[in-house]
Amino acid sequence: MERLSRPVVIIAAFAASLAIGLLLLTWLMGDVKKIATPAAIGGPFQLTDQSGQAVTEQNLKGRPTLIFFGFTHCPDVCPTSLFEISEVMRALGKDADKVNAFFVSVDPERDTQAAMKEYLASFDPHLKGLTGPPGDVAKVLSAYRVYAKKVPLKDGDYTMDHTALIYLMDRDGHFVAPFNLKRTPEEAATDLKRYL
């Protein structure tokens, strides 16, 4: 009887330790998932558009929003991206009125309201250029996880190195995904209409 009970005790102890181990592992994995959750993109902000109107995160609500971060002295990436956004807005037709399109400056020192107004005159009229005091712009860059760094040039001037994604936000102002512009404007417009 003693010989029989000893293996039973060993098996019971093993089963109990296995159950505790699995429980502990499940608890730890739950915490790992919490740690691995991507950081939220977006948040409260207050900037001014090229017409002098205040724009906050509340303006994102009720419509899908495309947001591009750049600067008016940008030689190639910014004008190309803004042209592509303009083409998508054109392809949307009347639905373009149901979409926000924002160009947020990463260079508030040079990108004044007047500079933004002049620069955006070459693009779709739905595009709003947002700028503001350096501290306010820095808050937006941080909230959207945007990299932006001043790079000095030989002539004493500077350029900006920056994140060049197009952010797609849903009707509630929540980040959906980077928006792909490397397709026809019609394909991009059809994709965007899903969020109207």
N, C-alpha and C positions, 0 to 999 in steps of 0.2 A: 504494500500500500504506500509506504514511504517513497519507494522508487518511482511509483506512478505519479505521486503528487509533485515531486520535484520538477519533472519536465513540464507539468501543467503550470506551475508557478513561473518557470522560465519563459514559457510561451506567453503567459498572461502579462509578465513584465515587459517582454519584447513588444507585444501588441499595444500596451499602454504607452510605452516610450515612442512607438511609431505614430500613434494617434497624437500625442503631444507634439512630436516633431512636425507632423503634417499641419497641425493647428498653428504652430509657431511660424512655419514656412508660409502658410496662407496669410497670416497677419503681416509678416514682413513683405510679402509680395504686394499686398494692398498698399503698404507705405511706399514701395518702390514705384508703383503706378502713380501715386500722388506726386512723387518727386519728379517723375518723368513727364508729367503733363506739361505741354508747351505753355510758355508764358503768355498771358493775355496780350493782345495787340490792340491798341487804341486806348481811349480814355478821355477825360475832360480836357478841353483846351479852349482858348479864345484868341483868335487872330482876326485880321482885317482883310477883306478882299480888295480887288483893284478899284472898286467904286467907293471904297470907304465904309462899306457895311461890315458890321461885326459878324463873325462866323464862329459858332461853337460846335461841340459834339452833338448838340440838339438838332443842328441842321442836317445831320446824317440820317435822322429818323424819318421813316415813311417812304424812303427811296433807296434803291441800291446806289452805292457810291464807288467811283474809281478815284483813287488818290495816288498821285505821283509826286515824289520829292525830288527837287532839282534846283537849278538857279539860272538866272537870265543870261549870265556870261558863259554858260556851258556851250562848248563848241560843236558837239555832235549828238550825244546820247539824249539830252533833254529835248532839243527841237525835234529829233526823230520820234521820240516817244509821244510828245505832244501832238505831232502831226498824225501819228497812228491813232491816238485817242480821238482826235478830231474826225478822222475817217470813220471810226466806229460810231461816233455821235451822228454823223451824216447818214450812215447806213441804218441807224435806228429810226430815222424819219421823225414822225410826230412823237414817238415814244422817247425821244431824246429829252423831252420836257419832264419825263418821269425819272430821270437819272441825274445824280450829282456827279460832277467831274471837277476835282480840285488839283491844282498845281501848288504844292507847298514849298516855299523857299527854304533852302538850307544855308542861304547866304543873306541874312537880314541886313547886314551892313550896306550892301549895294542894292538889294532888292526892295526898294521903297514901293509904296503904293503906286506912284507915278511910273516907276520903272516897270512894274508888273503890268500896268495898264497898256503901256506902249508895246511891251513884248508880246502880250497875249492878243493884241489886235490882229496878228497874223494867223491865229488859230480859230477853232470853232467858238462861237460866242457863248456856248454853254459852259466853257471852261472858266473856272474862277481861280484867280491867283491869290494865295493866302500868304501874308507876311505879318510881321509885328516886331516888337522889341526882342533883342537877342535872347533874353530870359524866357519869354513866352514861346519862341521858336524852339529853344532847347528842350522845353517841357514836352512839346509835341514829338520831337525827334526821339526822346526817351520813351514816351508812351507807345510809339509805333516801332520801336527797336530799330531805328534808322541810324546807320553809320554815316557820319559826315565829318570831314576833316579838311582844314585849310592847308593848301599845298603852295608854298612860295614859288614864284617864277623868277628867272634870272633878271628880268627888267624891274624887279621891285613889286610887281603886281602879284596876284595869286589866283589860283583856281581852286575848285572844291572837288575832293574825292568823296563819293557818296553812294549809298544804296540806290540801285536803279530799278527796283520792282514797281509794278503797278499793283496797288492793294485793292482788293475787292471787298467791300463791306456790305452786309445785307441791310434790309429795310429797318432792322433794329439797331443798326450801327455797330454790329459785331463783325469781326474779321472772318472772311470765308476762306480765301486763298489768294496767292498771287494770280493776277489776271493775265492770261496769255494773249499777247498781241501779235504773235508770230504766226498768223493765219489771215485769211481774207477778212476785211472789215465786216462783211456780211455774216461770216461764221461767228466772229466775235460778238456781233450784235445779237444774233440768235441765241447765243449762250447767255448773254447779259439779260435778255428778255425773260429768262427763267426766274430771275430774282425780282421782277416787277411786282 
